[in-house]
Amino acid sequence: MNSISTKIPDQPVASHEQADVSTAADKRAVVAAVIGNWLEFFDFTVFAFFAVTIGKLYFPTDNETTSLLLALSTFAVGFITRPLGGLVLSTFADRRGRKAALTVTIMMMAFSTLAIAATPTYAQIGIAAPIILLIARMTQGFSQGGEFGAATSTLIERGSSLNRGFRGSWQLASQGAATVLGAGTAALLTNLLSPENMNAWGWRIPFLIGFLIAPVGLYLRNNLPDEGHTTSERGVLAELFSEHKRSLALITMMVVGGTVSVYVLSFYLSTYAIHNLGLPQKTALWISVTSGLTLLIFAPVWGAWSDRLGRRRLPMIIGKLMLIALLYPAFWLFNAYPTLYVILPLAALLGVFYAMGSSPQYSLMCESFPKRIRATAISIAYTFAVTVFGGSSQAIVTWLTLATGNNLAPAWYMSGCLCVSLFALFKLKETGGKMLD
């Protein structure tokens, strides 16, 4: 395993790579890298919000709950294909370069999003409708699996080493931005259009917006300068699993707590407010907006802080410890006082400490592996954790709540997953200030 420096730079280092510069090209690289992540979470938000409508149009049954479950199952398929996409496309990124992989992933995302927006309903073309929808979701999941490794590596490798934590944090901030825009678009359409128009064509508009954004990302990625690139002599996977197994396992464990937290706090909490606390749907949507806005604001703050104080000690460990400490009281207060005046400030507070504990993880992940295997390593770790733990988190906390009859069950499950992440963090080496190859 490669040794990792524990030095945290508190003064500039005399090298070109360490120079604290922020060029226009660096800023364009940040936008080009995160736009695919934004598109992924924007699609996630609008699909989840319109799952009931999609279920009725593409999976008509005599039971509305069955139609909804079929629609959600189609969405879940995207998680199943993520690991395969992460393995194939991130290996491609390590062999052929980041720019090539980023171009492929954004094109796949664009056309699969367009397919969802344009596919006729079951009433129009029969069984072909859900099949096309299923293929589109599988393609999205495949591309998203490869997107993470190439995009995050690009964020960390381009620009000054003195602000890698800040640049990496835009992966998380872009999730917040997508949640805000996705939930806001859904809310606007719901209020402007009649139920008939929403079912007929209104629900397709957000997916068309996503498709129209994709060419911007493609243009930016095509105009990225070609990076210097080296490949593993023994093969990417051979080197990764022979020399970096420990780092791979620990990074995967570290991601578990973060991915469960974001899917519960940013997406499930609105559903929880509707079904467990009795809030109306239009009102509960503001919870997702609040969570997304909190991530957008605070992720870059904590990422920049990690550039000064290190990745593990501050803010990651403190952020996760604070989140664990606040989860039980917050969910107790949700149930004792189920109003937006209580829920929104608490959701924002949880989001602040979630961002504190998670935004530096993107730079830490990249800094833990050499460039020749970096995209593959972080993609495998991330997609495995997201598929097994993040994608299933909403179903698990719903089942736990029903099985135990305790509305505080989500807090316990999240706390357990965060403890797994904390264990991994204590075992990982500090990487802040490490010179990248």
C-alpha positions in Angstrom: 0.0 0.0 0.0 1.3 3.4 -0.8 2.3 5.5 2.2 0.3 8.6 2.8 1.7 11.8 4.2 0.1 13.2 7.4 1.4 16.7 6.8 -1.2 19.4 6.7 0.1 22.5 4.8 -0.2 25.6 7.0 2.0 27.6 4.6 2.5 27.6 0.9 4.8 25.0 -0.6 7.3 26.0 -3.2 6.1 24.0 -6.2 4.0 24.7 -9.2 1.4 22.0 -8.2 1.0 23.6 -4.8 0.6 27.1 -6.1 -2.6 28.6 -4.9 -4.1 29.6 -8.2 -7.7 29.6 -9.3 -7.8 30.0 -13.1 -10.8 30.3 -15.3 -9.9 26.9 -16.7 -10.0 25.4 -13.2 -13.5 26.9 -12.6 -14.8 25.5 -15.9 -13.3 22.1 -14.9 -15.3 22.2 -11.7 -18.5 23.0 -13.5 -17.9 20.3 -16.1 -17.2 17.7 -13.5 -20.2 18.3 -11.2 -22.8 18.9 -13.9 -23.3 15.1 -14.4 -23.7 14.7 -10.6 -26.3 17.5 -10.6 -28.2 15.8 -13.5 -28.2 12.5 -11.6 -29.8 14.0 -8.4 -32.1 16.3 -10.3 -33.5 13.2 -12.1 -33.7 11.3 -8.8 -35.7 14.1 -7.2 -38.2 14.6 -9.9 -38.7 10.8 -10.5 -39.3 10.3 -6.8 -41.8 13.1 -6.7 -43.7 11.9 -9.8 -43.5 8.2 -8.9 -47.2 8.0 -8.3 -48.0 9.5 -11.7 -45.4 7.3 -13.5 -46.8 4.3 -11.8 -50.3 5.0 -13.1 -49.2 5.8 -16.7 -46.7 3.0 -17.2 -47.7 0.2 -14.8 -51.5 0.4 -14.7 -53.1 -2.2 -12.3 -56.2 -2.4 -10.2 -54.2 -1.4 -7.2 -52.6 2.0 -7.0 -50.1 0.8 -4.4 -49.0 -2.0 -6.8 -48.5 0.5 -9.6 -46.4 2.8 -7.3 -44.2 -0.2 -6.2 -43.6 -1.2 -9.8 -42.6 2.4 -10.7 -40.2 2.5 -7.6 -38.8 -0.8 -8.6 -38.0 0.5 -12.0 -36.2 3.4 -10.4 -34.3 1.0 -8.1 -33.0 -0.9 -11.1 -30.8 2.1 -11.7 -29.0 1.3 -8.5 -28.4 -2.3 -9.5 -26.5 -1.3 -12.7 -24.4 1.3 -10.9 -21.6 -1.1 -9.8 -21.2 -2.5 -13.3 -21.0 1.0 -14.7 -18.6 2.0 -12.0 -16.4 -1.0 -12.9 -16.5 -0.6 -16.7 -16.5 3.2 -17.2 -14.1 4.0 -14.3 -11.6 1.5 -15.6 -12.0 3.2 -18.9 -11.3 6.5 -17.2 -8.0 5.2 -15.7 -6.9 3.7 -19.0 -8.0 6.3 -21.5 -8.3 9.5 -19.4 -10.9 11.4 -17.4 -12.1 13.6 -20.4 -13.0 10.6 -22.5 -14.9 8.9 -19.7 -16.8 12.1 -18.8 -17.9 12.6 -22.4 -19.3 9.1 -22.6 -21.2 9.3 -19.2 -22.9 12.7 -20.0 -24.0 11.4 -23.4 -25.5 8.3 -21.8 -27.3 10.3 -19.2 -28.7 12.7 -21.8 -30.3 10.1 -24.0 -31.7 8.0 -21.1 -33.2 11.1 -19.6 -34.7 12.0 -23.0 -36.1 8.5 -23.2 -38.0 8.9 -19.9 -39.4 12.3 -21.1 -40.5 11.1 -24.5 -41.6 7.5 -24.1 -45.4 7.0 -24.8 -47.5 5.6 -22.0 -48.8 2.0 -21.6 -52.2 3.1 -22.9 -50.5 4.2 -26.1 -47.9 1.5 -26.9 -48.6 -1.3 -24.4 -45.9 -3.4 -22.8 -43.2 -1.6 -24.8 -43.7 1.5 -22.6 -42.5 0.0 -19.2 -39.7 -1.9 -21.0 -38.3 1.3 -22.6 -38.6 3.0 -19.2 -36.7 0.1 -17.6 -33.9 0.2 -20.2 -33.6 4.0 -19.7 -33.2 3.6 -15.9 -30.7 0.8 -16.3 -28.7 3.0 -18.7 -28.9 5.9 -16.3 -27.6 3.8 -13.5 -24.8 2.4 -15.6 -23.6 5.9 -16.6 -24.0 7.2 -13.1 -21.8 4.4 -11.8 -18.9 5.5 -14.1 -19.7 9.2 -13.6 -18.6 9.4 -10.0 -15.1 8.1 -10.4 -14.2 10.2 -13.4 -15.9 13.4 -12.3 -14.5 13.3 -8.7 -11.0 12.5 -9.9 -11.2 15.5 -12.3 -12.3 17.8 -9.5 -9.4 16.8 -7.2 -6.7 16.5 -9.9 -7.2 19.9 -11.6 -6.1 23.1 -9.8 -4.2 23.9 -6.7 -3.6 21.3 -4.0 -4.3 24.0 -1.4 -8.1 23.9 -2.1 -8.7 20.3 -3.1 -11.2 19.9 -0.2 -13.2 22.9 -1.5 -13.2 21.6 -5.0 -14.2 18.1 -4.0 -17.0 19.4 -1.8 -18.9 20.6 -4.9 -19.8 17.0 -5.5 -22.0 17.2 -2.4 -23.1 20.8 -3.1 -24.3 19.9 -6.5 -26.5 17.3 -4.9 -28.1 20.0 -2.8 -28.5 22.3 -5.8 -30.2 19.5 -7.8 -32.5 18.7 -4.9 -33.6 22.3 -4.6 -34.2 22.8 -8.3 -35.9 19.4 -8.7 -38.2 19.8 -5.7 -38.8 23.5 -6.7 -39.7 22.6 -10.3 -42.0 19.8 -9.1 -43.7 22.2 -6.7 -44.1 24.9 -9.3 -45.6 22.6 -11.9 -48.0 21.1 -9.3 -49.3 24.5 -8.4 -49.5 25.9 -11.9 -51.0 23.0 -13.8 -54.2 21.1 -13.3 -54.1 17.4 -12.2 -55.2 16.5 -15.7 -52.5 18.4 -17.5 -49.9 17.1 -15.0 -50.8 13.5 -15.8 -51.0 14.2 -19.5 -47.7 16.1 -20.1 -46.7 18.2 -17.2 -44.6 15.5 -15.4 -42.4 15.2 -18.5 -41.1 18.9 -18.3 -38.5 18.3 -15.6 -37.0 15.4 -17.6 -36.8 17.6 -20.7 -35.1 20.3 -18.6 -32.5 17.7 -17.6 -32.0 16.7 -21.2 -31.5 20.3 -22.3 -28.9 20.8 -19.5 -26.9 17.8 -20.7 -25.5 19.4 -23.9 -24.0 22.2 -21.8 -22.2 19.6 -19.8 -21.1 17.8 -23.0 -19.7 21.1 -24.4 -17.8 21.9 -21.2 -16.4 18.4 -21.0 -15.3 18.4 -24.7 -13.4 21.6 -24.0 -11.5 20.3 -21.0 -7.7 20.2 -21.8 -6.3 16.7 -22.2 -4.6 15.7 -18.9 -1.3 13.9 -18.6 -2.1 10.3 -18.0 -0.3 7.1 -16.8 -1.7 3.6 -16.7 -1.1 0.7 -14.4 1.5 -1.7 -15.8 -0.2 -4.7 -14.2 -3.7 -3.6 -14.9 -6.0 -1.4 -12.9 -8.0 -4.1 -11.1 -5.0 -6.3 -10.5 -3.1 -3.5 -8.8 -6.2 -2.3 -6.9 -7.1 -5.6 -5.3 -3.5 -6.7 -4.7 -2.0 -3.5 -3.2 -4.9 -1.4 -2.0 -7.5 -3.8 -0.5 -7.4 -2.2 2.9 -7.9 1.3 1.7 -10.7 0.2 -0.6 -12.5 -1.5 2.2 -12.1 1.4 4.6 -13.2 4.0 2.0 -16.3 1.9 1.2 -17.2 1.8 5.0 -16.6 5.5 5.2 -19.2 6.2 2.5 -21.9 4.0 4.2 -22.9 6.6 6.8 -22.9 9.5 4.3 -25.0 7.8 1.6 -27.6 6.6 4.1 -27.8 10.1 5.7 -28.3 11.9 2.4 -31.0 9.6 1.2 -32.9 9.7 4.5 -32.4 13.4 5.2 -32.8 14.8 1.7 -35.4 12.5 0.2 -37.1 10.2 2.8 -37.7 12.9 5.4 -40.5 14.4 3.2 -42.1 11.0 2.8 -41.7 10.4 6.6 -43.5 13.8 7.3 -46.4 12.8 5.0 -46.9 9.2 6.1 -45.8 9.3 9.7 -46.5 12.8 10.8 -49.5 13.6 8.7 -48.3 16.7 6.9 -49.8 17.5 3.4 -47.6 16.7 0.4 -47.2 20.3 -0.8 -46.1 21.4 2.7 -43.7 18.4 3.2 -41.9 19.2 -0.1 -40.3 22.2 1.7 -38.3 19.8 3.8 -36.4 18.5 0.7 -35.9 22.1 -0.4 -34.5 23.1 3.0 -32.2 20.0 3.1 -30.9 20.7 -0.4 -30.3 24.4 0.3 -28.4 23.5 3.4 -26.0 21.2 1.5 -25.5 23.8 -1.3 -24.5 26.4 1.2 -22.5 24.5 3.8 -20.7 21.7 1.8 -18.2 24.2 0.3 -17.7 25.8 3.7 -16.7 22.6 5.4 -14.7 21.5 2.3 -12.7 24.7 2.5 -12.2 24.2 6.2 -10.8 20.7 5.6 -8.1 22.3 3.5 -6.9 24.2 6.5 -7.4 21.6 9.3 -7.2 18.2 7.6 -9.8 15.7 6.3 -10.3 13.4 9.3 -10.0 15.3 12.5 -12.0 18.3 11.5 -14.5 18.4 10.2 -15.4 14.8 9.3 -15.2 13.1 12.7 -16.8 16.0 14.6 -19.5 16.3 12.0 -20.5 12.7 12.2 -20.4 12.6 16.0 -22.6 15.7 16.2 -25.0 14.2 13.7 -25.3 11.0 15.8 -25.9 13.0 18.9 -28.7 15.1 17.3 -30.6 12.4 15.4 -32.6 10.9 18.3 -33.6 14.3 19.8 -34.5 15.6 16.3 -36.8 12.7 15.4 -38.4 12.8 18.9 -39.2 16.5 18.3 -40.5 15.7 14.8 -43.1 13.4 16.4 -43.8 15.6 19.4 -44.3 18.8 17.4 -45.1 17.8 13.8 -45.1 21.3 12.3 -42.9 23.0 9.7 -41.8 25.5 12.4 -40.1 22.7 14.2 -39.2 20.3 11.3 -37.5 22.8 9.0 -35.0 24.3 11.4 -34.1 20.8 12.7 -33.7 19.4 9.1 -31.4 22.3 8.4 -29.4 21.7 11.5 -29.0 18.0 10.7 -28.0 19.0 7.2 -25.3 21.3 8.5 -23.6 18.5 10.4 -24.1 16.0 7.7 -22.3 18.3 5.3 -19.6 18.9 7.9 -19.0 15.1 8.2 -19.3 14.3 4.5 -18.1 17.1 2.2 -14.3 16.4 2.8 -14.8 12.7 2.0 -14.5 13.3 -1.8 -11.0 14.7 -1.5 -10.0 12.0 1.1 -11.1 9.2 -1.2 -9.1 10.5 -4.1 -6.0 11.3 -2.1 -6.0 7.7 -0.8 -5.2 6.1 -4.2 -2.6 6.8 -6.9 -3.9 8.4 -10.1 -3.4 5.3 -12.3 -6.2 3.5 -10.4 -7.9 6.4 -8.7 -11.2 6.6 -10.7 -11.7 2.8 -10.5 -11.0 2.6 -6.8 -13.3 5.4 -5.6 -16.0 4.4 -8.1 -16.1 0.8 -6.8 -16.2 1.9 -3.2 -18.9 4.6 -3.8 -21.2 2.6 -6.0 -21.1 -0.5 -3.7 -22.0 1.6 -0.7 -24.7 3.5 -2.5 -26.2 0.4 -4.1 -26.3 -1.7 -0.9 -26.9 0.9 1.7 -28.0 4.2 0.1 -30.4 2.8 -2.4 -32.1 0.6 0.2 -32.1 3.0 3.1 -35.6 4.4 2.5 -37.1 0.9 2.3 -35.2 -0.3 5.4 -36.2 2.6 7.6 -39.8 2.3 6.4 -39.7 -1.4 7.3 -38.0 -0.8 10.6 -40.7 1.7 11.6 -43.5 -0.7 10.7 -41.8 -3.7 12.3 -41.0 -1.9 15.6 -44.0 0.4 15.7 -41.4 3.1 16.7 -41.3 6.3 14.6 -37.7 6.9 15.9 -36.4 3.8 14.0 -34.8 5.9 11.2 -32.6 7.7 13.8 -31.3 4.4 15.1 -30.5 3.0 11.7 -28.7 6.2 10.6 -26.7 6.2 13.8 -25.6 2.6 13.3 -24.4 3.4 9.7 -22.6 6.5 10.9 -20.8 4.5 13.5 -19.5 2.2 10.7 -18.1 5.4 8.9 -16.5 6.6 12.1 -14.7 3.3 12.6 -13.3 3.6 9.0 -12.3 7.2 9.6 -10.2 6.3 12.6 -8.4 3.7 10.6 -7.7 5.8 7.5 -4.6 7.9 7.3 -4.8 11.7 7.1 -4.4 12.9 3.5 -4.8 16.6 3.7 -1.9 18.4 1.9 -0.7 15.2 0.3 1.1 15.7 -3.0 -0.8 13.9 -5.8 1.1 12.0 -8.4 
